[in-house]
Amino acid sequence: MQTKTAQSAVILEIGEGIAHLTLNRPEAGNTITAELALELASATQSIEADGSVRVVLLRGAGETFSAGGDLKTFAAQGGDLPRYLRETTTYLHAAISRLARMDAPVVAAVHGIILVSEDQSPARL
């Protein structure tokens, strides 16, 4: 079994043919940063290279699968934002492309708050 520390933005555990891939920024709603995208790209590369993986379970730690991009981190980039977004999306695209091409099925356990009513009152999944 392979494991990254709980301090990682992405945790990968592989055992018994199952790759557990967890977005691990629950305090920030698992929002996407360049660090998370890079770790996700690295984890998907490890999964792709591991011939024992028969299925991938993708989930988010905490109460939300992912609330999207980390706007606080984006705002902190100032004039360097275009470069930061290119870097982030490059890593994210690599990870998503690997997941899409895998022979193993990928199951996403998506949960969190969604807008369901006309007045946009949130409801938990």
C-alpha positions as CSV (number, residue, x, y, z in Angstrom):
1,M,0.0,0.0,0.0
2,Q,1.2,3.5,-0.9
3,T,0.3,6.4,1.4
4,K,1.1,10.1,1.5
5,T,0.9,12.0,4.8
6,A,-2.3,13.6,6.1
7,Q,-0.6,16.9,5.5
8,S,-0.6,16.3,1.8
9,A,-3.2,18.1,-0.4
10,V,-3.9,14.7,-2.0
11,I,-3.7,11.4,-0.2
12,L,-3.2,8.2,-2.2
13,E,-3.6,4.8,-0.7
14,I,-3.4,1.6,-2.9
15,G,-4.3,-1.7,-1.6
16,E,-6.2,-4.8,-2.6
17,G,-6.6,-3.5,-6.2
18,I,-8.3,-0.2,-5.0
19,A,-6.7,3.2,-5.3
20,H,-8.2,5.5,-2.8
21,L,-7.5,9.1,-4.0
22,T,-8.6,11.8,-1.6
23,L,-8.5,15.5,-2.0
24,N,-7.3,16.6,1.4
25,R,-7.9,20.3,2.0
26,P,-11.1,20.0,4.1
27,E,-10.5,23.2,5.9
28,A,-10.7,25.0,2.5
29,G,-13.5,22.9,1.0
30,N,-10.9,20.9,-1.0
31,T,-10.5,23.9,-3.2
32,I,-8.0,23.6,-6.0
33,T,-4.5,25.2,-5.8
34,A,-1.4,24.6,-7.9
35,E,-0.1,22.4,-5.1
36,L,-3.2,20.2,-5.0
37,A,-3.3,20.0,-8.8
38,L,0.4,19.0,-8.9
39,E,-0.1,16.3,-6.2
40,L,-3.2,15.0,-8.0
41,A,-1.2,14.8,-11.2
42,S,1.6,12.9,-9.4
43,A,-0.9,10.5,-7.7
44,T,-2.7,9.7,-11.0
45,Q,0.7,9.0,-12.5
46,S,1.4,6.5,-9.7
47,I,-2.0,4.9,-10.1
48,E,-1.4,4.6,-13.9
49,A,1.9,2.9,-13.3
50,D,0.6,0.5,-10.8
51,G,-0.6,-2.7,-12.6
52,S,-2.5,-3.9,-9.5
53,V,-5.1,-1.1,-9.5
54,R,-8.5,-2.4,-10.7
55,V,-10.6,0.6,-9.5
56,V,-10.1,4.2,-8.4
57,L,-12.2,5.8,-5.7
58,L,-11.9,9.6,-5.9
59,R,-13.3,11.6,-3.0
60,G,-12.9,14.7,-0.9
61,A,-12.0,14.8,2.8
62,G,-14.5,16.6,5.1
63,E,-17.9,17.9,4.2
64,T,-17.3,18.9,0.6
65,F,-15.9,17.0,-2.4
66,S,-14.5,20.3,-3.9
67,A,-15.7,23.8,-3.9
68,G,-13.7,24.6,-7.1
69,G,-10.8,26.9,-7.4
70,D,-9.2,28.5,-4.3
71,L,-10.2,32.1,-4.8
72,K,-8.1,33.3,-1.8
73,T,-5.0,31.8,-3.3
74,F,-5.9,33.1,-6.8
75,A,-6.3,36.7,-5.4
76,A,-3.0,36.5,-3.6
77,Q,-1.2,36.0,-6.9
78,G,-1.7,39.6,-8.0
79,G,-0.2,40.3,-11.4
80,D,1.2,36.7,-11.5
81,L,-2.3,35.2,-11.6
82,P,-2.2,34.2,-15.3
83,R,1.0,32.2,-14.8
84,Y,-0.4,30.6,-11.7
85,L,-3.7,29.6,-13.4
86,R,-1.7,28.1,-16.4
87,E,0.4,26.1,-14.0
88,T,-2.7,25.0,-12.0
89,T,-4.7,24.0,-15.0
90,T,-1.8,22.2,-16.7
91,Y,-1.4,19.9,-13.7
92,L,-5.2,19.5,-13.3
93,H,-5.6,18.7,-17.0
94,A,-2.8,16.1,-16.8
95,A,-4.6,14.4,-13.8
96,I,-8.0,14.4,-15.4
97,S,-6.6,13.1,-18.7
98,R,-5.0,10.2,-16.9
99,L,-8.2,9.4,-15.0
100,A,-10.1,9.5,-18.2
101,R,-7.7,7.2,-20.1
102,M,-7.3,4.6,-17.3
103,D,-8.4,1.0,-17.9
104,A,-9.6,0.9,-14.3
105,P,-13.0,2.5,-13.7
106,V,-13.0,5.7,-11.7
107,V,-15.8,6.2,-9.1
108,A,-16.2,9.7,-7.7
109,A,-17.9,10.0,-4.3
110,V,-19.1,13.6,-4.7
111,H,-20.8,15.2,-1.7
112,G,-21.3,18.7,-0.3
113,I,-23.6,21.7,-0.6
114,I,-25.5,22.3,-3.9
115,L,-28.0,25.0,-4.8
116,V,-31.4,23.3,-5.4
117,S,-34.1,26.0,-4.9
118,E,-35.2,29.1,-6.8
119,D,-34.1,31.3,-3.9
120,Q,-30.7,29.5,-4.0
121,S,-31.0,28.1,-0.5
122,P,-28.2,25.5,-0.1
123,A,-29.1,21.9,0.6
124,R,-26.6,19.2,1.7
125,L,-26.2,16.1,-0.5
